């Protein structure tokens, strides 16, 4: 399994009515080949699983996130 990073580049309204803003992102596993591709209102980066280092982020690690 490979991993993806999906970054929103344009604001849009989701099917459930939620406003999704540019800059929001999501990660997960996929079976797509590694590479960079255009995606719905964003861009998707896909990397092989051996390029990923899993880290555990706890709520008290608030300084980890960049706003």
Secondary structure as a PSIPRED ss2 file (coil, helix, strand):
# PSIPRED VFORMAT (PSIPRED V4.0)

   1 X C   1.000  0.000  0.000
   2 X E   0.000  0.000  1.000
   3 X E   0.000  0.000  1.000
   4 X E   0.000  0.000  1.000
   5 X E   0.000  0.000  1.000
   6 X E   0.000  0.000  1.000
   7 X E   0.000  0.000  1.000
   8 X E   0.000  0.000  1.000
   9 X C   1.000  0.000  0.000
  10 X C   1.000  0.000  0.000
  11 X C   1.000  0.000  0.000
  12 X E   0.000  0.000  1.000
  13 X E   0.000  0.000  1.000
  14 X C   1.000  0.000  0.000
  15 X C   1.000  0.000  0.000
  16 X C   1.000  0.000  0.000
  17 X C   1.000  0.000  0.000
  18 X C   1.000  0.000  0.000
  19 X E   0.000  0.000  1.000
  20 X E   0.000  0.000  1.000
  21 X C   1.000  0.000  0.000
  22 X C   1.000  0.000  0.000
  23 X C   1.000  0.000  0.000
  24 X C   1.000  0.000  0.000
  25 X E   0.000  0.000  1.000
  26 X E   0.000  0.000  1.000
  27 X E   0.000  0.000  1.000
  28 X E   0.000  0.000  1.000
  29 X E   0.000  0.000  1.000
  30 X E   0.000  0.000  1.000
  31 X C   1.000  0.000  0.000
  32 X C   1.000  0.000  0.000
  33 X C   1.000  0.000  0.000
  34 X C   1.000  0.000  0.000
  35 X E   0.000  0.000  1.000
  36 X E   0.000  0.000  1.000
  37 X E   0.000  0.000  1.000
  38 X E   0.000  0.000  1.000
  39 X E   0.000  0.000  1.000
  40 X C   1.000  0.000  0.000
  41 X C   1.000  0.000  0.000
  42 X E   0.000  0.000  1.000
  43 X E   0.000  0.000  1.000
  44 X E   0.000  0.000  1.000
  45 X E   0.000  0.000  1.000
  46 X E   0.000  0.000  1.000
  47 X E   0.000  0.000  1.000
  48 X C   1.000  0.000  0.000
  49 X H   0.000  1.000  0.000
  50 X H   0.000  1.000  0.000
  51 X H   0.000  1.000  0.000
  52 X C   1.000  0.000  0.000
  53 X C   1.000  0.000  0.000
  54 X C   1.000  0.000  0.000
  55 X C   1.000  0.000  0.000
  56 X C   1.000  0.000  0.000
  57 X C   1.000  0.000  0.000
  58 X C   1.000  0.000  0.000
  59 X C   1.000  0.000  0.000
  60 X C   1.000  0.000  0.000
  61 X C   1.000  0.000  0.000
  62 X H   0.000  1.000  0.000
  63 X H   0.000  1.000  0.000
  64 X H   0.000  1.000  0.000
  65 X C   1.000  0.000  0.000
  66 X C   1.000  0.000  0.000
  67 X C   1.000  0.000  0.000
